[in-house]
Amino acid sequence: MDKAKNILLELMKYNTFLYPENVKMYDDCATYISSLFAELDFNTKLIQTNSGKIVICKRLIDVKLPHVHFNGHYDIVPITDNNITNFDDNTHIFFGRGCSDMKGGIVSIWLACKDVIERKIPCNISISFSPDEETGGKIASKQIPSIISEFLPLESLVIIADSSHPSIITSHCGACWIDVKISLESTQRFIANKLSAFEIMCKYCPEFIKTPSNIDAVIGGICKSSNAVNLWAHTVSFTLDYRFDAPSSVSDIKDWINNHFASLNSFIKDELDLNTNPLTWTNILEVEPSICTADFNNYLDVAKSIIPNAHIDKANGFYDLRYFRDAGYSNSFVLGPGDVLNAHVKYETLKKRNVEECSQVYIKFIEGVANGDF
């Protein structure tokens, strides 16, 4: 595990956030990942996209053999001001941006592949890593199923090694993510009793976060004004992320959003006696719900032999699982060493034990596929 520890620490050194500003870090990270699997006799290929390089690794022994495919991503969320990359030998915990989401998953895959290759387990193995999962995978991740379809049979087992420990994620919610802007005429800032855009956001917050029944909305984003000090905030923007389940669809949610905000726009304009409508909204991301159509209890039984509290779950967030399901890979799910509650947090950590456990589960999955147990 010492080499695996060093690999993860090395991966965490690459600031793979914000492409193309950090293009060299992205390219160097992709090259490093490729070299790791090349050492295990994988054929590797880097495919350039507008969001960075996709890493494809293949070790295809015989087309007649069963096939296991691993997928992941190597981009991270923004690093903190005091970003520290470290491993605590006393607690056996990694510290630093990207360890949990999801460079630890890359290491778990590497460990599993190293073991089954050394033991000559008769199974084809392939791997794909994307540079853009954190942006919703709209460019690179979306291309991967089409790329791997050239060599990966639809009946293959696909494991997405993203943050989910100890859960096996077999389905996830849909999402409709919008950016809302409140924009006022700046010439009104000297008129008495005129609310600023920020004050309007606060005053009508209960209306902004309303949702249809059985749908959650998460509010976030950045309030924007000018760089001047003590200036009336004439523009504010924030995001609303609507999470929903089937049978609702993106189209249903978008229709509700447009009707709701059109009515709210008119209401605010009239109540505050504004000259123009204050609200505009644009779609940032649309994700349909991913529905589970297969029975994964056999895989769960195997996982529980290594991770006793493993269980099948449905995610409130979304994963690249949707792309594989849409492409016809029904035998696909998410299981990775990172804890989803530890992803996108200020101080990211990862237990070394999680990396080891997931690699051991992956090994058992590959063995089971090779033996025809699944």
RODREN-46048 format. One record per residue (C-alpha): residue number from 1; residue in three letters; chain; x, z, y. Coordinates in Angstrom, 2 decimals, m for minus. Last residue first. Layout:
BEGIN
- n,res,chain,u,w,v
- NUM,ALA,A,X,Z,Y
...
END
This chain:
BEGIN
- n,res,chain,u,w,v
- 374,PHE,A,m22.72,m11.98,m12.69
- 373,ASP,A,m20.85,m10.89,m15.81
- 372,GLY,A,m19.38,m14.34,m16.45
- 371,ASN,A,m15.90,m13.01,m17.15
- 370,ALA,A,m14.34,m14.75,m14.11
- 369,VAL,A,m17.22,m13.60,m11.89
- 368,GLY,A,m16.81,m10.03,m13.16
- 367,GLU,A,m13.04,m10.09,m12.63
- 366,ILE,A,m13.51,m11.43,m9.11
- 365,PHE,A,m16.08,m8.71,m8.35
- 364,LYS,A,m13.83,m6.04,m9.85
- 363,ILE,A,m10.94,m7.18,m7.64
- 362,TYR,A,m13.21,m7.19,m4.59
- 361,VAL,A,m14.23,m3.60,m5.38
- 360,GLN,A,m10.57,m2.57,m5.57
- 359,SER,A,m9.83,m4.29,m2.25
- 358,CYS,A,m12.81,m2.53,m0.70
- 357,GLU,A,m11.62,0.86,m1.88
- 356,GLU,A,m8.05,0.35,m0.65
- 355,VAL,A,m9.13,m0.71,2.85
- 354,ASN,A,m11.63,2.16,3.03
- 353,ARG,A,m8.97,4.65,1.93
- 352,LYS,A,m6.76,3.63,4.84
- 351,LYS,A,m9.46,4.96,7.11
- 350,LEU,A,m10.10,2.82,10.18
- 349,THR,A,m10.18,3.70,13.86
- 348,GLU,A,m11.35,2.06,17.10
- 347,TYR,A,m11.19,4.03,20.32
- 346,LYS,A,m13.52,2.49,22.88
- 345,VAL,A,m16.16,1.33,20.40
- 344,HIS,A,m16.94,m2.27,19.50
- 343,ALA,A,m16.94,m1.49,15.77
- 342,ASN,A,m16.90,2.13,14.62
- 341,LEU,A,m20.63,2.21,13.86
- 340,VAL,A,m20.08,m0.92,11.72
- 339,ASP,A,m17.59,1.03,9.59
- 338,GLY,A,m14.73,m1.26,8.60
- 337,PRO,A,m13.75,m1.74,4.97
- 336,GLY,A,m15.84,m4.87,4.36
- 335,LEU,A,m18.90,m5.85,2.35
- 334,VAL,A,m21.26,m8.59,3.53
- 333,PHE,A,m23.35,m10.77,1.20
- 332,SER,A,m23.54,m14.19,m0.42
- 331,ASN,A,m25.11,m15.61,m3.57
- 330,SER,A,m27.61,m17.70,m1.57
- 329,TYR,A,m24.91,m20.13,m0.45
- 328,GLY,A,m27.33,m22.86,0.67
- 327,ALA,A,m25.86,m23.80,4.06
- 326,ASP,A,m28.37,m21.59,5.90
- 325,ARG,A,m27.27,m18.65,3.75
- 324,PHE,A,m23.63,m19.32,4.59
- 323,TYR,A,m24.34,m19.53,8.32
- 322,ARG,A,m26.50,m16.41,8.31
- 321,LEU,A,m23.80,m14.30,6.63
- 320,ASP,A,m21.75,m14.80,9.80
- 319,TYR,A,m23.16,m11.40,10.74
- 318,PHE,A,m26.02,m9.90,12.72
- 317,GLY,A,m26.86,m6.43,13.96
- 316,ASN,A,m29.69,m4.27,12.67
- 315,ALA,A,m28.28,m4.74,9.19
- 314,LYS,A,m30.29,m4.54,5.97
- 313,ASP,A,m28.80,m2.33,3.31
- 312,ILE,A,m27.69,m2.19,m0.30
- 311,HIS,A,m25.86,1.02,m1.17
- 310,ALA,A,m22.35,2.35,m1.66
- 309,ASN,A,m22.14,6.16,m1.74
- 308,PRO,A,m19.92,6.26,m4.83
- 307,ILE,A,m17.45,3.63,m3.53
- 306,ILE,A,m15.37,2.62,m6.57
- 305,SER,A,m17.96,2.68,m9.39
- 304,LYS,A,m20.59,2.23,m6.67
- 303,ALA,A,m19.28,m1.27,m5.93
- 302,VAL,A,m19.82,m2.36,m9.54
- 301,ASP,A,m23.38,m1.06,m9.58
- 300,LEU,A,m24.02,m2.76,m6.23
- 299,TYR,A,m22.84,m6.10,m7.58
- 298,ASN,A,m25.33,m5.84,m10.43
- 297,ASN,A,m28.00,m4.79,m7.90
- 296,PHE,A,m27.53,m7.96,m5.83
- 295,ASP,A,m30.86,m9.66,m6.58
- 294,ALA,A,m31.24,m12.84,m4.50
- 293,THR,A,m33.56,m14.04,m1.71
- 292,CYS,A,m32.31,m11.90,1.19
- 291,ILE,A,m33.55,m13.01,4.61
- 290,SER,A,m31.28,m13.67,7.58
- 289,PRO,A,m33.27,m13.34,10.82
- 288,GLU,A,m32.76,m16.22,13.29
- 287,VAL,A,m29.98,m15.86,15.84
- 286,GLU,A,m30.14,m17.05,19.46
- 285,LEU,A,m27.42,m16.30,21.99
- 284,ILE,A,m27.00,m16.48,25.77
- 283,ASN,A,m30.46,m17.56,26.92
- 282,THR,A,m31.01,m17.60,30.67
- 281,TRP,A,m33.11,m15.46,33.01
- 280,THR,A,m34.04,m15.71,36.69
- 279,LEU,A,m35.76,m13.04,38.75
- 278,PRO,A,m36.25,m12.49,42.49
- 277,ASN,A,m39.09,m14.95,43.19
- 276,THR,A,m38.88,m15.88,46.85
- 275,ASN,A,m39.98,m14.50,50.24
- 274,LEU,A,m40.32,m10.93,49.00
- 273,ASP,A,m43.32,m8.72,49.80
- 272,LEU,A,m42.16,m5.93,47.47
- 271,GLU,A,m45.38,m5.87,45.45
- 270,ASP,A,m45.85,m9.64,45.59
- 269,LYS,A,m42.34,m10.60,44.49
- 268,ILE,A,m42.25,m7.84,41.86
- 267,PHE,A,m45.56,m8.98,40.30
- 266,SER,A,m44.67,m12.66,40.38
- 265,ASN,A,m41.39,m12.08,38.56
- 264,LEU,A,m43.01,m9.69,36.10
- 263,SER,A,m45.52,m12.35,35.08
- 262,ALA,A,m42.79,m14.95,34.59
- 261,PHE,A,m40.66,m12.33,32.84
- 260,HIS,A,m43.32,m11.56,30.23
- 259,ASN,A,m44.31,m15.17,29.59
- 258,ASN,A,m40.70,m16.31,29.20
- 257,ILE,A,m39.78,m13.36,27.00
- 256,TRP,A,m42.83,m13.79,24.73
- 255,ASP,A,m42.13,m17.49,24.23
- 254,LYS,A,m38.48,m16.73,23.53
- 253,ILE,A,m39.45,m14.11,20.94
- 252,ASP,A,m41.73,m16.50,19.04
- 251,SER,A,m39.16,m19.30,19.13
- 250,VAL,A,m36.45,m16.96,17.84
- 249,SER,A,m38.70,m16.19,14.88
- 248,SER,A,m40.99,m13.31,13.89
- 247,PRO,A,m41.84,m13.24,10.17
- 246,ALA,A,m39.16,m11.97,9.94
- 245,ASP,A,m37.31,m9.23,11.77
- 244,PHE,A,m36.35,m8.63,15.40
- 243,ARG,A,m33.52,m7.63,17.72
- 242,TYR,A,m33.87,m8.41,21.45
- 241,ASP,A,m30.63,m8.16,23.45
- 240,LEU,A,m31.19,m7.79,27.17
- 239,THR,A,m28.29,m8.47,29.50
- 238,PHE,A,m27.71,m7.46,33.10
- 237,SER,A,m27.28,m9.15,36.44
- 236,VAL,A,m27.39,m7.85,40.00
- 235,THR,A,m27.35,m9.82,43.24
- 234,HIS,A,m28.16,m8.72,46.79
- 233,ALA,A,m26.30,m5.41,46.52
- 232,TRP,A,m26.23,m4.21,50.14
- 231,LEU,A,m22.56,m3.87,51.05
- 230,ASN,A,m20.92,m0.46,51.18
- 229,VAL,A,m17.52,m1.90,50.17
- 228,ALA,A,m16.98,m5.66,49.90
- 227,ASN,A,m16.18,m7.27,46.57
- 226,SER,A,m19.70,m8.67,46.37
- 225,SER,A,m22.44,m7.66,43.97
- 224,LYS,A,m22.60,m7.69,40.20
- 223,CYS,A,m24.02,m5.18,37.72
- 222,ILE,A,m22.39,m5.79,34.35
- 221,GLY,A,m24.11,m6.04,30.98
- 220,GLY,A,m26.30,m3.89,28.77
- 219,ILE,A,m29.86,m3.34,27.61
- 218,VAL,A,m30.76,m3.21,23.92
- 217,ALA,A,m34.28,m4.29,22.97
- 216,ASP,A,m36.05,m3.38,19.74
- 215,ILE,A,m38.99,m5.24,18.23
- 214,ASN,A,m41.84,m3.70,16.22
- 213,SER,A,m44.42,m4.49,18.93
- 212,PRO,A,m43.35,m6.93,21.65
- 211,THR,A,m40.75,m5.55,24.02
- 210,LYS,A,m40.56,m3.75,27.37
- 209,ILE,A,m37.04,m3.19,28.65
- 208,PHE,A,m37.52,m4.93,32.00
- 207,GLU,A,m40.81,m3.17,32.67
- 206,PRO,A,m39.36,0.31,32.18
- 205,CYS,A,m36.38,m0.74,34.39
- 204,TYR,A,m38.62,m1.69,37.31
- 203,LYS,A,m37.29,0.80,39.86
- 202,CYS,A,m33.72,0.73,38.53
- 201,MET,A,m33.36,m3.07,38.62
- 200,ILE,A,m35.08,m3.16,42.00
- 199,GLU,A,m32.62,m0.59,43.32
- 198,PHE,A,m29.72,m2.75,42.14
- 197,ALA,A,m31.21,m5.83,43.79
- 196,SER,A,m31.42,m3.90,47.06
- 195,LEU,A,m34.74,m2.55,48.28
- 194,LYS,A,m35.94,m3.41,51.78
- 193,ASN,A,m37.10,m0.28,53.59
- 192,ALA,A,m35.70,m1.39,56.93
- 191,ILE,A,m34.41,m4.95,57.25
- 190,PHE,A,m30.61,m5.17,57.47
- 189,ARG,A,m30.16,m6.47,53.91
- 188,GLN,A,m32.73,m9.21,54.43
- 187,THR,A,m30.12,m11.87,55.21
- 186,SER,A,m28.76,m11.42,51.68
- 185,GLU,A,m31.81,m13.16,50.25
- 184,LEU,A,m32.31,m11.60,46.85
- 183,SER,A,m31.09,m12.28,43.30
- 182,ILE,A,m32.02,m10.28,40.23
- 181,LYS,A,m30.36,m11.92,37.24
- 180,VAL,A,m31.26,m11.50,33.57
- 179,ASP,A,m28.92,m12.68,30.81
- 178,ILE,A,m30.64,m13.17,27.47
- 177,TRP,A,m29.91,m12.34,23.83
- 176,CYS,A,m32.39,m13.27,21.14
- 175,ALA,A,m31.45,m11.70,17.84
- 174,GLY,A,m32.56,m11.87,14.21
- 173,CYS,A,m32.16,m8.94,11.93
- 172,HIS,A,m29.91,m8.83,8.89
- 171,SER,A,m29.84,m9.43,5.16
- 170,THR,A,m27.70,m8.60,2.11
- 169,ILE,A,m25.36,m6.04,3.66
- 168,ILE,A,m23.51,m4.09,0.98
- 167,SER,A,m23.03,m0.75,2.64
- 166,PRO,A,m20.07,1.66,2.52
- 165,HIS,A,m18.53,0.17,4.66
- 164,SER,A,m20.14,m2.64,6.72
- 163,SER,A,m17.49,m4.13,9.02
- 162,ASP,A,m16.83,m7.74,7.97
- 161,ALA,A,m15.44,m8.88,4.62
- 160,ILE,A,m18.01,m11.66,4.10
- 159,ILE,A,m18.13,m12.16,0.33
- 158,VAL,A,m19.33,m15.51,m1.05
- 157,LEU,A,m19.94,m15.80,m4.80
- 156,SER,A,m20.14,m19.43,m5.85
- 155,GLU,A,m23.45,m21.08,m6.83
- 154,LEU,A,m23.19,m23.53,m3.90
- 153,PRO,A,m19.92,m24.97,m5.21
- 152,LEU,A,m16.94,m24.65,m2.81
- 151,PHE,A,m14.63,m27.69,m2.44
- 150,GLU,A,m16.04,m29.96,0.28
- 149,SER,A,m18.62,m27.31,1.13
- 148,ILE,A,m15.72,m25.33,2.64
- 147,ILE,A,m15.69,m27.39,5.84
- 146,SER,A,m19.47,m27.46,6.29
- 145,PRO,A,m19.71,m23.72,5.71
- 144,ILE,A,m16.87,m23.14,8.24
- 143,GLN,A,m18.24,m25.07,11.21
- 142,LYS,A,m20.59,m22.34,12.48
- 141,SER,A,m17.71,m19.88,12.46
- 140,ALA,A,m15.75,m22.13,14.83
- 139,ILE,A,m18.21,m22.90,17.62
- 138,LYS,A,m21.28,m20.63,17.84
- 137,GLY,A,m19.62,m17.75,16.03
- 136,GLY,A,m21.68,m15.23,17.97
- 135,THR,A,m19.03,m14.64,20.57
- 134,GLU,A,m17.47,m11.89,18.46
- 133,GLU,A,m17.23,m14.23,15.46
- 132,ASP,A,m14.83,m16.54,17.28
- 131,PRO,A,m11.44,m16.97,15.63
- 130,SER,A,m12.75,m17.62,12.09
- 129,PHE,A,m11.11,m16.84,8.77
- 128,SER,A,m11.86,m18.73,5.58
- 127,ILE,A,m10.77,m17.90,2.03
- 126,SER,A,m10.75,m19.56,m1.37
- 125,ILE,A,m10.38,m18.26,m4.91
- 124,ASN,A,m10.77,m20.07,m8.23
- 123,CYS,A,m10.95,m17.71,m11.17
- 122,PRO,A,m8.98,m17.18,m14.36
- 121,ILE,A,m7.37,m13.74,m13.68
- 120,LYS,A,m3.61,m14.30,m13.84
- 119,ARG,A,m2.69,m10.62,m13.48
- 118,GLU,A,m0.41,m11.36,m10.51
- 117,ILE,A,m3.13,m13.57,m9.05
- 116,VAL,A,m5.78,m10.88,m9.48
- 115,ASP,A,m3.63,m8.26,m7.74
- 114,LYS,A,m2.42,m10.37,m4.80
- 113,CYS,A,m5.95,m11.63,m4.16
- 112,ALA,A,m7.31,m8.09,m3.96
- 111,LEU,A,m4.59,m6.92,m1.57
- 110,TRP,A,m5.02,m9.97,0.69
- 109,ILE,A,m8.80,m9.51,0.84
- 108,SER,A,m8.42,m5.85,1.77
- 107,VAL,A,m5.85,m6.86,4.42
- 106,ILE,A,m8.21,m9.35,6.03
- 105,GLY,A,m10.95,m6.70,6.03
- 104,GLY,A,m8.68,m4.34,7.97
- 103,LYS,A,m8.43,m7.07,10.59
- 102,MET,A,m12.13,m6.71,11.25
- 101,ASP,A,m13.48,m5.02,13.20
- 100,SER,A,m11.97,m1.82,11.78
- 99,CYS,A,m8.33,m2.31,12.77
- 98,GLY,A,m9.24,m4.64,15.65
- 97,ARG,A,m8.31,m2.38,18.56
- 96,GLY,A,m6.13,0.52,17.54
- 95,PHE,A,m5.82,3.56,15.32
- 94,PHE,A,m5.31,3.51,11.55
- 93,ILE,A,m6.08,6.68,9.59
- 92,HIS,A,m4.17,8.27,6.73
- 91,THR,A,m4.76,11.76,8.22
- 90,ASN,A,m1.14,12.91,7.92
- 89,ASP,A,0.59,9.52,8.03
- 88,ASP,A,m1.27,8.56,11.22
- 87,PHE,A,m1.08,4.80,11.68
- 86,ASN,A,m0.72,3.30,15.16
- 85,THR,A,m1.68,0.61,17.62
- 84,ILE,A,m2.46,2.19,20.98
- 83,ASN,A,m4.56,0.60,23.74
- 82,ASN,A,m4.42,2.73,26.88
- 81,ASP,A,m6.34,0.31,29.08
- 80,THR,A,m8.70,m0.58,26.24
- 79,ILE,A,m8.60,m3.83,24.27
- 78,PRO,A,m11.49,m6.24,24.60
- 77,VAL,A,m13.37,m7.10,21.36
- 76,ILE,A,m11.41,m8.65,18.51
- 75,ASP,A,m10.81,m12.06,16.95
- 74,TYR,A,m9.56,m12.31,13.37
- 73,HIS,A,m12.71,m13.29,11.51
- 72,GLY,A,m13.83,m13.07,7.90
- 71,ASN,A,m14.85,m15.03,4.82
- 70,PHE,A,m14.00,m14.64,1.14
- 69,HIS,A,m14.90,m17.20,m1.53
- 68,VAL,A,m15.14,m16.61,m5.27
- 67,HIS,A,m15.27,m19.54,m7.72
- 66,PRO,A,m16.01,m20.00,m11.41
- 65,LEU,A,m13.65,m22.20,m13.46
- 64,LYS,A,m14.42,m25.82,m14.32
- 63,VAL,A,m12.78,m27.07,m11.10
- 62,ASP,A,m9.48,m25.64,m12.36
- 61,ILE,A,m6.84,m23.55,m10.60
- 60,LEU,A,m8.06,m23.73,m6.99
- 59,ARG,A,m6.12,m21.40,m4.74
- 58,LYS,A,m7.38,m22.26,m1.26
- 57,CYS,A,m6.76,m20.83,2.21
- 56,ILE,A,m8.55,m22.04,5.36
- 55,VAL,A,m7.71,m20.53,8.76
- 54,ILE,A,m9.88,m21.70,11.65
- 53,LYS,A,m7.89,m22.12,14.84
- 52,GLY,A,m9.15,m21.20,18.29
- 51,SER,A,m12.38,m21.39,20.29
- 50,ASN,A,m12.47,m25.14,21.01
- 49,THR,A,m11.49,m25.81,17.39
- 48,GLN,A,m8.19,m26.47,15.61
- 47,ILE,A,m8.12,m26.35,11.82
- 46,LEU,A,m5.23,m24.48,10.19
- 45,LYS,A,m4.64,m25.18,6.50
- 44,THR,A,m3.33,m23.14,3.61
- 43,ASN,A,m2.71,m23.88,m0.04
- 42,PHE,A,m2.53,m20.46,m1.62
- 41,ASP,A,0.59,m19.53,m3.55
- 40,LEU,A,0.49,m15.78,m2.75
- 39,GLU,A,3.15,m16.23,m0.06
- 38,ALA,A,0.88,m18.90,1.46
- 37,PHE,A,m1.70,m16.13,1.80
- 36,LEU,A,0.44,m14.10,4.18
- 35,SER,A,1.71,m17.24,5.94
- 34,SER,A,m1.83,m18.29,6.90
- 33,ILE,A,m2.50,m14.88,8.38
- 32,TYR,A,0.69,m15.14,10.47
- 31,THR,A,m0.18,m18.66,11.65
- 30,ALA,A,m3.67,m17.56,12.68
- 29,CYS,A,m2.21,m14.57,14.55
- 28,ASP,A,0.35,m16.76,16.32
- 27,ASP,A,m2.33,m19.23,17.38
- 26,TYR,A,m4.65,m16.52,18.68
- 25,MET,A,m1.84,m14.74,20.51
- 24,LYS,A,m0.71,m18.04,22.01
- 23,VAL,A,m4.26,m18.88,23.16
- 22,ASN,A,m4.74,m15.62,25.02
- 21,GLU,A,m6.52,m17.19,28.00
- 20,PRO,A,m8.14,m19.68,25.59
- 19,TYR,A,m9.76,m17.55,24.17
- 18,LEU,A,m10.66,m14.03,25.25
- 17,PHE,A,m9.59,m11.49,22.63
- 16,THR,A,m7.03,m11.99,19.90
- 15,ASN,A,m4.47,m9.56,21.26
- 14,TYR,A,m2.10,m9.75,18.29
- 13,LYS,A,m0.47,m6.39,17.59
- 12,MET,A,m3.32,m5.43,15.27
- 11,LEU,A,m2.19,m8.00,12.72
- 10,GLU,A,1.23,m6.34,12.55
- 9,LEU,A,m0.28,m2.90,11.96
- 8,LEU,A,m2.46,m4.41,9.26
- 7,ILE,A,0.51,m6.04,7.55
- 6,ASN,A,2.54,m2.83,7.75
- 5,LYS,A,m0.21,m0.91,5.97
- 4,ALA,A,m0.48,m3.65,3.34
- 3,LYS,A,3.27,m3.42,2.75
- 2,ASP,A,3.02,0.35,2.31
- 1,MET,A,0.00,0.00,0.00
END
